[in-house]
């Protein structure tokens, strides 16, 4: 896109979707268009690149979502932090052969479809991504994704997939949510005590020991769990509840020292201040959809005092 056509497209988005005092569409980092939301209850920022929520802060709390200072903000590159959307596969996919990692949805510009204010003052931002040459080069299916982000006292993200083709299809998905924590070594996660998990670090499947998840090394696990989790953050004195629907996997990740150093778009010393708790359907929980079928997965994040 030329500078002139980018400016015209931004002006058109502003004209259609800005809500004075509450919603402003602006170019942000990397010159990418971003929806800035500010209500009586919360503020948020959502890039159209990847339909990516990079900021959410309810009034009375500090920011809920971690963002790396080293993140890229560029076409065809993922943003490090916030809530990347992984689709139509997670990691290298169910058979470890797919590329790019975590799929293409986080690499492409989405279309802003609507911005609405609800009677309770929350703001709903709807973005879509349809099959195109850019998606067919990776995945030969007709589909439409929509991502509905509701900014209010909680943050609700609702990812809907619609199979628009003539064949059955299967996909993986994740709302790969990066949370700010005061210190990962003083943070626990409850809600996964009864679930088994695959560990990418140790390899293999394990049963939970019945206790909350604690962190003292690189942790990269896919739990079989549809349950609500709570991030209990002793240092910040905060609890964040992650409530989900139509999600049967929960991914828990902290890179720790060496993996942090190996990632070019992540600061060497940022790992103590973050944890990913991802609302997902991956591996054996992949979603299968017949022609015309739809599937909606949601995650609702609510921050409060502990
Ligand atoms: C997590 C995976 O969800 O994402 C990890 O479980 C991975 O294995 C991490 O390292 C980050 O992935 P990426 O592609 O954003 O560097």
Boltz pocket constraint, residues with backbone or C-beta under 6 A from the ligand:
constraints:
  - pocket:
      binder: B
      contacts: [[A, 78], [A, 91], [A, 101], [A, 102], [A, 176], [A, 200], [A, 220], [A, 221], [A, 251], [A, 252], [A, 253], [A, 276], [A, 278]]
      max_distance: 6.0
